[in-house]
Amino acid sequence: MIEFHGVEKEFPGRGGGAAVKALDGIDLNIGRGEIFGIIGRSGAGKSTLIRVVNMLERPTSGRVTVAGIDMNALDAAGLRAARRGIGMIFQHFNLLSSRTVYDNVALPLELAGLKRSEIRAKVEPLLDLVGLSDKRDRYPAELSGGQKQRVGIARALSSEPKVLLCDEATSALDPETTTSILRLLADINAKLGLTIVLITHEMAVIKEICHRVAVMEAGRVIEQGDVFDVFTAPRHPTTRSFVSSVVGAELPDTLVERLSAEPLPGGNPVLRITFKGALANTPIISQLTRRFGLDLNILHGRIDHIQGAPFGTLVVEAVGSAEAVQAAITFINVNNLSVEVLGHVPANLRAVG
Ligand SMILES: Nc1ncnc2c1ncn2[C@@H]1O[C@H](COP(=O)(O)OP(=O)(O)OP(=O)(O)O)[C@@H](O)[C@H]1O
């Protein structure tokens, strides 16, 4: 639905400084009907990337196509028409304070020259969809942040776009309101089949609703894939640090302090076993104990859900012979769970974390 081919964007340096390469060779395909998240730290190039989709920023080089249309090649009238098919919502909502909820949602339709009856026929179901029918005559100043964003969403949907761009749409909202807005976006995606592109600096937002994710750093996409895969097996250190902020992959300090890279005389290895999807239901601990005669001392553990599928890690001290531990590791790998030896601890370490 949206394709980026070798997209670059360079801004002239401010105050005579060096030019800034905000986008540095972006190749990305966003499929029809998917919720695609783009995450990165401040300055990574996220806003620039989302703004080249509707040519609010023109790429310095490369090509952006939306539904097969080469956006760079459009003249002013073509671009106006193409933009009607691309809705956008913003962090600070961008509502007109002098207009009521109804009139804010109606604005794009008025500008497109629709009749009052046609406008009403479109705006009323949209207010219903975003749950604001009872607020239609209120002004933005009388609304909460979440309600303002609902108006923004209804307004973006008024021209029946095929694509909705969300520029940090929940960053100004509290966690509970964020969840309700994300649920609304997921609902709209499912009901209308709309393609949603969402930029954020919060991995929790990606985890909540995105199907796929791209991680940006210094104008480049450094990792991309299905959200479940990226969360359960992040490859790039930046991605790992984003992921650990929401799935607790980090070990407690008290355990890290006691871990030794080398085996300790009389000590025991520490294993991290990772469960994914249906495999999270495998009774692995009791199997290892029965089959290999190991005692497993649980040091740390966590189960999370990503896109409705369970994902968990369990950190255990394995007490038993070296051969039994090796056989257990082979058994875990054969069973499609993953296991990693994190290090070694002195015997009799008490559970921490
Ligand atoms: N109009 C501009 N003129 C000059 N430099 C710009 C302009 N817009 C963005 N930049 C620079 O381009 C880089 C990428 O900015 P961009 O806003 O796309 O990042 P971002 O990931 O969205 O960051 P944030 O999360 O802080 O909004 C930054 O170094 C920024 O300073």
The ligand as an ORCA input file, in Angstrom:
! r2SCAN-3c Opt
* xyz 0 1
  N      12.667     21.396      8.956
  C      13.851     20.953      9.399
  N      14.991     21.650      9.204
  C      16.179     21.173      9.643
  N      16.331     19.988     10.268
  C      15.242     19.258     10.491
  C      13.946     19.685     10.082
  N      13.034     18.729     10.439
  C      13.740     17.747     11.058
  N      15.062     18.053     11.083
  C      16.139     17.212     11.650
  O      16.040     15.935     11.076
  C      16.299     14.916     12.048
  C      15.096     13.993     12.144
  O      13.996     14.715     12.696
  P      12.560     14.073     12.918
  O      11.675     15.158     13.466
  O      12.112     13.374     11.691
  O      12.882     12.988     14.044
  P      11.892     12.243     15.018
  O      12.378     10.844     15.102
  O      10.491     12.435     14.584
  O      12.130     12.980     16.388
  P      11.066     13.417     17.520
  O      10.593     12.125     18.142
  O      11.888     14.230     18.453
  O       9.994     14.176     16.832
  C      16.615     15.652     13.339
  O      18.014     15.760     13.439
  C      15.982     17.013     13.140
  O      16.678     17.994     13.874
*
